[in-house]
């Protein structure tokens, strides 16, 4: 019995995913995560008048971990220290600090 061979590969569609955090006092906020090789400067966020920082990323379906880099300091939330285990959307990483988790 032979089975037909697929004529082309199916590539998962990317979805624009909005990520945001709030910091009235920050001068610069970036995203660093599994989607950009954990680069602390590859994905700058834009500040709105209300102190909300945001960035839109084209992400394929999957699970991603990330952190915010607020004025050079890595955190899972601007008000949350990287050692805190009380962040509701975070998981422990291999360095003993917390990463945010995103499912697309």
C-alpha positions in Angstrom: 0.0 0.0 0.0 1.4 3.4 -0.9 0.5 6.7 0.7 0.4 10.0 -1.2 3.4 12.3 -0.4 2.6 15.8 0.8 3.0 18.4 -1.9 4.3 21.1 0.4 5.2 21.6 4.0 2.7 23.4 6.3 4.3 26.3 8.1 2.5 27.6 11.3 1.0 31.0 10.8 2.4 33.8 12.9 0.1 35.9 15.0 0.7 39.4 16.1 1.0 39.1 19.9 0.9 42.2 22.1 3.0 42.2 25.2 2.7 45.0 27.8 3.9 46.2 31.2 3.4 49.3 33.3 6.1 51.5 34.6 5.6 55.3 35.0 9.2 55.9 35.9 11.1 53.7 33.3 13.2 55.4 30.7 13.5 52.3 28.5 11.9 48.9 28.4 12.9 45.9 26.2 11.6 42.4 25.8 14.2 39.5 26.0 13.1 36.0 25.5 13.1 32.7 23.7 11.6 34.5 20.6 14.7 36.8 20.2 17.6 34.7 21.5 17.3 36.5 25.0 18.8 39.7 23.5 18.3 42.5 26.0 18.1 45.1 23.3 16.6 43.4 20.2 12.9 44.2 21.0 12.3 47.7 22.3 8.9 48.6 23.8 7.0 51.8 23.2 5.7 53.9 26.1 2.2 55.2 26.0 1.0 58.4 27.8 -0.5 56.2 30.6 2.9 54.6 31.5 2.0 51.4 29.7 4.9 50.0 27.6 4.0 47.7 24.7 5.4 45.8 21.8 3.7 43.6 19.1 5.6 40.5 17.9 4.8 38.1 15.1 4.9 34.8 16.9 4.1 31.3 15.6 1.9 29.1 17.9 4.0 27.7 20.8 5.3 28.4 24.3 7.7 31.2 24.9 9.5 32.4 28.0 10.6 36.1 28.4 11.5 38.9 30.7 11.2 42.7 30.6 14.5 44.6 30.7 13.5 47.9 32.5 16.3 50.5 32.5 18.8 47.7 32.3 17.3 45.5 35.0 15.9 42.1 34.1 12.5 41.3 35.7 9.3 39.3 35.0 7.3 42.4 36.1 8.5 45.9 36.8 7.4 45.8 40.4 8.4 42.1 40.9 12.0 41.1 41.8 13.5 38.4 39.7 13.8 36.2 42.8 10.1 36.4 43.7 8.1 33.2 43.4 4.8 34.9 43.7 4.5 36.1 40.1 1.3 34.5 38.7 2.4 34.2 35.1 6.0 33.1 35.8 8.0 29.9 36.0 11.4 29.2 37.6 14.3 29.2 35.2 17.6 27.3 35.3 19.3 30.3 37.0 16.9 30.3 40.0 15.0 33.4 38.9 11.6 33.8 37.3 10.6 34.0 33.6 7.2 35.1 32.2 5.4 32.4 30.2 3.4 33.1 27.0 1.3 30.5 25.1 0.4 31.6 21.5 
